[in-house]
Amino acid sequence: MQDGCNLRHLRTLSGARTELTRSTTASTVDLVTTKSGRVIERIQVKDVTSQAGIDKLVKQCADGKYRSAKLVGSRRPLTHSIGRLRKLA
């Protein structure tokens, strides 16, 4: 995920860089994209496959837990959660 973000920024020559957050206890943000020392994007990577996990994620999104971050799925199949999140929007 991190390499993909850096490659995207390299293609556009934007000068932005994506790195893991320094906090080991961060619950909302996994990756931070910076440009000229300023944070321009916050990314939360989720790997949810069970129905209970999907339901919990949908509730957390509805409650605004991830409002400051861009929520993205890891490479594991997330078709169920994507469908549920689309219904929520």
C-alpha positions in Angstrom: 0.0 0.0 0.0 2.7 2.4 1.0 4.8 1.7 -2.1 1.7 2.2 -4.3 1.1 5.6 -2.8 4.7 6.6 -3.3 4.7 5.4 -6.9 1.5 7.4 -7.6 3.3 10.6 -6.3 6.4 9.8 -8.3 4.4 9.5 -11.5 2.8 13.0 -10.9 6.1 14.5 -9.7 4.2 16.0 -6.8 7.0 15.7 -4.3 4.7 14.0 -1.8 5.9 11.0 0.3 3.8 8.4 2.1 5.1 6.8 5.3 3.8 4.7 8.2 2.7 6.8 11.2 5.2 7.0 14.0 2.7 6.1 16.7 2.4 2.4 17.4 -1.0 2.9 19.0 -2.6 5.0 16.3 -6.2 3.7 15.9 -7.3 5.9 13.0 -4.4 6.5 10.7 -1.9 4.0 9.4 -0.2 6.0 6.7 0.5 9.7 6.4 1.3 11.5 3.1 3.4 14.7 3.5 4.5 17.3 1.1 7.0 20.1 2.1 6.5 19.0 5.8 2.7 19.4 5.7 0.3 16.5 6.0 -1.8 16.3 2.9 -3.5 12.9 3.3 -4.2 10.4 6.1 -4.9 6.8 5.2 -6.3 3.9 7.2 -5.8 0.5 5.8 -8.4 -2.1 6.8 -8.3 -5.9 6.4 -11.8 -7.1 7.3 -13.2 -10.4 6.0 -15.8 -11.6 8.6 -19.4 -10.4 8.7 -19.0 -9.2 12.3 -15.9 -7.2 11.4 -17.7 -5.7 8.4 -20.6 -4.7 10.6 -18.3 -3.1 13.1 -16.5 -1.2 10.4 -19.7 0.1 8.9 -20.9 1.3 12.4 -17.5 3.0 13.1 -17.7 4.8 9.8 -21.3 5.9 10.5 -20.2 7.2 13.9 -17.4 9.2 12.3 -14.3 7.4 13.6 -12.6 7.6 10.2 -13.8 11.0 9.2 -10.2 12.4 9.1 -8.7 9.5 7.1 -9.1 8.0 3.7 -10.3 4.4 4.3 -8.8 1.8 2.0 -8.9 -2.0 1.9 -5.8 -4.2 1.8 -5.4 -6.7 -1.0 -7.7 -9.3 0.6 -11.2 -9.6 -0.7 -13.5 -6.9 0.7 -16.5 -7.2 -1.6 -18.9 -7.5 1.3 -17.7 -4.4 3.1 -17.5 -2.3 0.0 -21.1 -3.1 -0.8 -22.2 -2.3 2.8 -20.3 0.9 2.8 -21.9 2.0 -0.5 -25.3 1.4 1.0 -24.4 3.6 3.9 -23.3 6.5 1.7 
